[in-house]
């Protein structure tokens, strides 16, 4: 990626692609580390279909916003970009970003 491209993202002249934005959030959250335990998404949302969800399968209830194919009612049939926009307002994601 060129320096000019990064500058364009920083200045708001270009939109950061969804897959890049998602990876940046993932790296940021993992670099910070979890200081306090985050309640898994299936417990916070009282999920009825958790056994069929990738977040449950990988025991990654704090990464539901990152995983594709999660079964949350609010994001089940959306694109990656649309899902991330909804997840940015979710308690699970916002707790991870606070730490």
C-alpha positions as CSV (number, residue, x, y, z in Angstrom):
1,X,0.0,0.0,0.0
2,X,1.4,3.3,-1.0
3,X,1.9,6.2,1.4
4,X,-0.4,8.3,-0.8
5,X,-3.2,5.7,-0.2
6,X,-2.7,5.8,3.5
7,X,-2.8,9.6,3.4
8,X,-6.0,9.4,1.4
9,X,-7.6,7.2,4.1
10,X,-6.4,9.5,6.9
11,X,-7.7,12.6,5.2
12,X,-11.1,11.0,4.4
13,X,-10.6,11.2,0.7
14,X,-11.1,7.5,0.4
15,X,-13.2,5.0,2.3
16,X,-11.2,2.3,4.1
17,X,-12.4,-1.1,2.6
18,X,-14.5,-3.1,5.1
19,X,-12.1,-6.0,5.2
20,X,-9.1,-3.7,6.1
21,X,-11.1,-1.9,8.7
22,X,-12.2,-5.2,10.3
23,X,-8.5,-6.4,10.4
24,X,-7.4,-3.1,12.0
25,X,-9.9,-3.4,14.8
26,X,-8.9,-7.0,15.3
27,X,-5.2,-6.1,15.6
28,X,-5.9,-3.2,17.8
29,X,-8.0,-5.2,20.2
30,X,-5.6,-8.1,20.3
31,X,-2.6,-5.9,20.9
32,X,-4.3,-4.2,23.8
33,X,-5.2,-7.6,25.3
34,X,-8.3,-8.2,27.4
35,X,-7.8,-6.8,30.8
36,X,-11.2,-7.8,32.1
37,X,-13.3,-10.8,31.0
38,X,-15.9,-10.0,28.4
39,X,-19.1,-12.0,28.7
40,X,-19.6,-14.1,25.5
41,X,-22.1,-12.9,23.0
42,X,-24.3,-15.9,23.5
43,X,-24.7,-15.1,27.2
44,X,-25.2,-11.3,26.7
45,X,-27.8,-11.8,24.0
46,X,-29.3,-15.0,25.5
47,X,-28.9,-16.8,22.2
48,X,-31.2,-19.8,21.4
49,X,-29.1,-21.1,18.5
50,X,-25.6,-20.7,20.0
51,X,-24.6,-24.3,19.2
52,X,-25.0,-23.6,15.5
53,X,-23.0,-20.3,15.5
54,X,-19.3,-20.0,14.6
55,X,-18.7,-17.8,17.7
56,X,-19.8,-20.7,19.9
57,X,-18.0,-23.3,17.9
58,X,-14.7,-21.4,18.2
59,X,-15.4,-20.3,21.8
60,X,-14.9,-16.7,20.7
61,X,-17.9,-14.9,22.0
62,X,-15.9,-11.7,22.2
63,X,-15.0,-11.9,18.5
64,X,-18.6,-12.3,17.2
65,X,-18.2,-9.0,15.3
66,X,-15.1,-10.3,13.5
67,X,-16.4,-13.8,12.6
68,X,-18.4,-14.4,9.4
69,X,-21.6,-16.4,9.5
70,X,-22.6,-15.6,13.1
71,X,-26.3,-16.1,13.8
72,X,-27.2,-12.9,15.6
73,X,-30.6,-11.7,14.4
74,X,-29.3,-8.2,13.9
75,X,-26.5,-9.1,11.4
76,X,-27.3,-12.6,10.0
77,X,-28.0,-11.6,6.4
78,X,-25.8,-8.6,6.0
79,X,-22.6,-7.9,4.1
80,X,-19.3,-7.6,6.1
81,X,-19.4,-3.8,5.9
82,X,-23.0,-3.6,7.1
83,X,-22.4,-6.1,9.9
84,X,-19.4,-4.1,11.1
85,X,-21.4,-0.9,11.2
86,X,-24.0,-2.5,13.4
87,X,-21.4,-4.3,15.6
88,X,-19.6,-1.0,16.3
89,X,-22.6,0.0,18.4
90,X,-22.8,-3.4,20.2
91,X,-21.8,-3.6,23.9
92,X,-19.4,-6.5,23.2
93,X,-17.4,-4.4,20.6
94,X,-17.5,-1.2,22.5
95,X,-16.3,-2.9,25.7
96,X,-13.3,-4.3,23.8
97,X,-12.5,-0.9,22.3
98,X,-12.6,0.8,25.8
99,X,-9.9,-1.4,27.2
